[in-house]
Amino acid sequence: MSCVQDSNTLTIKAALDFLYKYLPLRSEILSKKSKIKLSNCIIWLLGKRDMSVTRKINLWLFGKPNMENKFDINKNYLEYIISSVSDFLI
């Protein structure tokens, strides 16, 4: 979480690449509480309005897009995203 909250954009991108590759949201490695905390930190990055960071966030949240560049959203993990976005908007 500290790497994602760093002020350096390259550090954030590297952390998101690591999360996408080794700790995706759909993995069973992290607990539910850890997934919620991590997704809250990552959703806050959307406020930076950096397109490459936003793309990496989408990859971590939803996985790779299909051939039409659309994401298949798994409803099991949608609760993490909804709670994070609602916390972000409040």
C-alpha positions in Angstrom: 0.0 0.0 0.0 2.9 2.4 0.7 4.2 1.9 -2.9 0.8 2.7 -4.3 0.6 5.9 -2.2 4.0 7.1 -3.2 4.4 10.5 -4.9 6.5 9.1 -7.8 4.4 7.9 -10.7 7.0 5.3 -11.7 6.8 3.7 -8.3 3.0 3.6 -8.5 3.1 2.0 -12.0 5.6 -0.6 -10.8 3.5 -1.4 -7.8 0.4 -1.8 -10.0 2.3 -4.1 -12.4 3.3 -6.2 -9.4 -0.3 -6.3 -8.1 -1.6 -7.3 -11.5 0.9 -10.0 -12.0 1.2 -11.5 -8.5 -1.8 -10.3 -6.4 -4.8 -9.8 -8.7 -8.1 -8.9 -7.0 -9.5 -12.3 -8.0 -6.7 -14.3 -6.2 -7.2 -16.1 -3.0 -3.9 -15.0 -1.5 -5.3 -11.8 0.1 -8.0 -11.8 2.7 -11.3 -10.0 2.1 -10.3 -7.2 4.5 -6.9 -6.8 2.8 -8.6 -6.7 -0.6 -10.9 -3.9 0.6 -8.1 -1.8 2.1 -5.9 -2.3 -1.1 -8.8 -1.5 -3.5 -9.5 1.7 -1.4 -5.9 2.9 -1.9 -6.0 2.1 -5.6 -9.3 3.8 -6.3 -7.9 7.0 -4.9 -5.3 6.9 -7.7 -8.0 7.6 -10.2 -8.0 11.2 -9.0 -4.5 11.6 -10.4 -6.0 11.5 -13.9 -3.0 9.7 -15.4 -4.1 7.5 -18.3 -1.4 4.9 -17.9 -2.1 4.5 -14.1 -5.8 4.3 -14.9 -5.2 1.5 -17.4 -3.1 -0.4 -14.9 -5.8 0.0 -12.2 -8.4 -1.4 -14.7 -6.2 -4.3 -15.4 -5.8 -5.1 -11.7 -9.5 -4.6 -10.9 -11.0 -6.4 -14.0 -8.3 -8.4 -15.7 -7.4 -8.2 -19.4 -10.0 -6.8 -21.8 -11.3 -8.9 -24.6 -10.8 -8.4 -28.3 -13.4 -5.6 -28.3 -11.5 -3.8 -25.5 -14.3 -4.5 -23.0 -13.7 -6.0 -19.5 -15.5 -9.1 -18.2 -16.5 -8.0 -14.7 -16.8 -10.8 -12.3 -19.7 -10.2 -10.0 -17.9 -11.8 -7.1 -15.4 -9.0 -6.9 -17.7 -6.2 -7.7 -18.4 -5.6 -4.0 -14.8 -4.5 -3.5 -15.0 -2.1 -6.3 -18.4 -0.7 -5.3 -17.3 -0.1 -1.7 -14.1 1.6 -2.8 -15.8 3.9 -5.2 -18.5 4.8 -2.7 -15.8 5.6 -0.1 -14.0 7.7 -2.7 -17.2 9.7 -3.5 -18.2 10.3 0.1 
